Amino acid sequence: MKALAALLLIAAPLVAQGPVKWEHDYQAALKRAKAEKKVIFMDLWTEWCPPCQYLQKNVFPSPEGQAALAKVVPFSALVEKRDRTPLPEGKKLADKFGLDAYPTMVVLDADGKELRRQVGAFRTGAEFAAWLGAK
């Protein structure tokens, strides 16, 4: 019983914290990154992309994914709808960062300078967390 109580006390702050807060506006992500002194994790994706959907349903919500995302400013930019209609901000970012495949994930500094990128999905939250945490 004591072990269970101790475990609950340790886990309580994690549960109370809730899911990671994603930004959906580039300027807001930059502002938050500067304020929190963090890098930005930018996910550029489309609704018609199965690997993009896999990341959002399986990788980002995993415990490892959530822990990694809590250390950065996560920013999600939808580039195209299911019918391939481009969305203005997403398209502008895709052009700015020279995207040619989805999903593309980019780590940016607080000024918007690209530090590294990954094209294609990760299979697991642990794989994603290892990449995101790499310096």
C-alpha positions as CSV (number, residue, x, y, z in Angstrom):
1,M,0.0,0.0,0.0
2,K,2.8,2.4,0.9
3,A,4.5,1.7,-2.5
4,L,1.2,2.5,-4.3
5,A,0.9,5.8,-2.3
6,A,4.5,6.7,-3.1
7,L,4.0,5.9,-6.8
8,L,0.8,8.1,-6.9
9,L,2.7,11.0,-5.3
10,I,5.4,10.7,-7.9
11,A,3.0,10.4,-10.8
12,A,0.6,13.1,-9.7
13,P,2.6,16.0,-11.1
14,L,2.8,14.3,-14.4
15,V,-0.9,13.6,-14.6
16,A,-1.8,17.1,-13.3
17,Q,0.3,18.6,-16.0
18,G,-1.9,17.1,-18.7
19,P,-1.0,16.7,-22.4
20,V,1.6,18.9,-24.0
21,K,0.3,22.3,-25.3
22,W,0.9,22.5,-29.0
23,E,1.2,25.9,-30.8
24,H,-0.6,26.3,-34.2
25,D,0.7,29.7,-35.1
26,Y,4.3,30.2,-36.1
27,Q,4.8,33.6,-34.5
28,A,3.2,32.4,-31.3
29,A,5.7,29.5,-31.3
30,L,8.6,31.8,-31.8
31,K,7.4,34.1,-29.0
32,R,6.9,31.2,-26.6
33,A,10.3,29.7,-27.4
34,K,12.0,33.0,-26.6
35,A,10.0,33.4,-23.4
36,E,10.7,29.8,-22.2
37,K,14.3,29.7,-23.6
38,K,13.5,26.5,-25.6
39,V,13.8,25.2,-29.1
40,I,10.8,24.7,-31.3
41,F,9.7,21.3,-32.6
42,M,7.8,22.0,-35.9
43,D,5.7,19.2,-37.4
44,L,4.7,20.0,-41.0
45,W,2.0,17.6,-42.1
46,T,-1.0,16.9,-44.3
47,E,-4.4,15.3,-43.6
48,W,-3.9,12.9,-46.6
49,C,-0.5,11.5,-45.3
50,P,-0.8,8.1,-43.5
51,P,2.7,8.5,-41.8
52,C,1.6,11.9,-40.5
53,Q,-1.5,10.4,-39.0
54,Y,0.6,7.6,-37.4
55,L,2.8,10.2,-35.7
56,Q,-0.2,12.1,-34.3
57,K,-2.1,9.0,-33.1
58,N,0.8,6.8,-31.8
59,V,4.1,8.5,-31.5
60,F,3.5,12.1,-30.1
61,P,0.9,10.9,-27.5
62,S,3.2,8.1,-26.2
63,P,4.7,8.6,-22.8
64,E,8.2,9.0,-24.3
65,G,6.8,11.4,-27.0
66,Q,5.0,13.5,-24.4
67,A,8.1,13.6,-22.1
68,A,10.3,14.8,-25.1
69,L,7.7,17.3,-26.3
70,A,7.5,18.8,-22.8
71,K,11.1,20.0,-23.2
72,V,10.5,22.0,-26.3
73,V,7.8,24.2,-27.8
74,P,5.8,21.9,-30.0
75,F,4.3,23.6,-33.1
76,S,2.0,21.8,-35.6
77,A,1.5,23.2,-39.1
78,L,-1.1,21.6,-41.3
79,V,0.0,22.2,-44.9
80,E,-2.8,20.6,-46.9
81,K,-6.2,19.3,-46.2
82,R,-7.4,15.8,-47.2
83,D,-8.4,17.0,-50.7
84,R,-4.9,18.5,-51.0
85,T,-6.2,22.1,-50.6
86,P,-3.2,24.1,-49.3
87,L,-3.6,26.1,-46.1
88,P,-1.9,29.6,-46.3
89,E,0.3,29.5,-43.2
90,G,1.3,25.8,-43.7
91,K,2.1,26.4,-47.4
92,K,4.2,29.4,-46.6
93,L,6.2,27.4,-44.0
94,A,6.5,24.5,-46.4
95,D,8.0,26.8,-49.0
96,K,10.2,28.6,-46.5
97,F,11.7,25.4,-45.3
98,G,11.9,23.7,-48.7
99,L,9.6,20.7,-48.0
100,D,9.3,18.0,-50.6
101,A,7.9,15.2,-48.5
102,Y,5.6,14.6,-45.5
103,P,5.8,14.4,-42.7
104,T,8.8,16.7,-42.2
105,M,9.8,17.6,-38.7
106,V,12.2,20.5,-38.0
107,V,13.9,21.7,-34.9
108,L,14.3,25.4,-34.8
109,D,16.0,27.8,-32.4
110,A,14.0,30.6,-30.8
111,D,14.8,32.8,-33.8
112,G,13.5,30.3,-36.3
113,K,16.9,29.1,-37.5
114,E,16.8,25.4,-38.6
115,L,18.9,23.2,-36.4
116,R,18.0,19.8,-37.9
117,R,15.2,17.9,-39.6
118,Q,13.6,14.5,-40.1
119,V,11.7,13.5,-43.2
120,G,9.4,10.6,-42.6
121,A,7.8,9.1,-39.5
122,F,9.3,7.6,-36.4
123,R,8.1,4.1,-35.5
124,T,8.0,4.6,-31.7
125,G,7.9,7.4,-29.1
126,A,11.3,6.3,-27.9
127,E,12.8,6.6,-31.3
128,F,11.2,10.1,-31.6
129,A,12.4,11.1,-28.1
130,A,16.0,10.0,-28.9
131,W,16.0,12.1,-32.1
132,L,14.4,15.2,-30.5
133,G,16.7,15.0,-27.5
134,A,19.9,14.8,-29.6
135,K,22.1,17.8,-29.5
